Amino acid sequence: MSMTQRWTIVAVVLGATLTCTDDDGVSPRFTELFTTPAGLAGAAERPTPVTTGASGDFVAEVRDTATIGGKRDSLAVLRFELGVRNINAATMAHIHAGGPEAAGPVMVFLFNGPTTGSNFTGILSSAEITRASAFNAPFNLDSVLTRMRNGTAYVNVHTSANPGGEIRGQIQRN
């Protein structure tokens, strides 16, 4: 089963799971799904493609409501999972601003170490991004979601050998 097929199954399961009631009594509805349909690859790196045997996939979902610090918030949670295959010494991963042919600034961290070993395969990072998360200025949750929705955001995984990025994939709404 390919990673993309696995993410489709995960999305269906997550969609069903999110019909449960949250701790605050509000039903946290799954509203949007985002993936990297072409996966993450060295050939997608910009400005210079990278030759590598590493690859990966990214999947994220948006919940339409959540309670953060006792306060109900709209579009408050972006849950993501970043999986990689055969990557050596991954050091960081981010969501960047930029179209398919551009290298852009970091908007938010997805992974910040510790550095993986050789030929690492598995989930590099899985977490929730909220309005309270640390974003690189001038970005915030709303601007990250806007860029993800209009196709001008990408995931980039950096390694010791390729500190500018080894694998990259453009994020698209499904």
Buried (B, 14 or more C-beta within 10 A) or exposed (E): EEBBEBBBEBBEEBBEEBEEEBEBEBEBEBEBBBBBEBBBBBEBBBEEEBEBEBBBBBBBBBBBBBBEEEEEBEBBBBBBBBBBBEBBBBBBBBBBBBBEEEBBEBBBBBBEEEEBEEEBBEEBBEBBBBBEBEBBEEBBBEBBBEBBBEEBBBBBBBBEEBEEBBBBBBBBBE
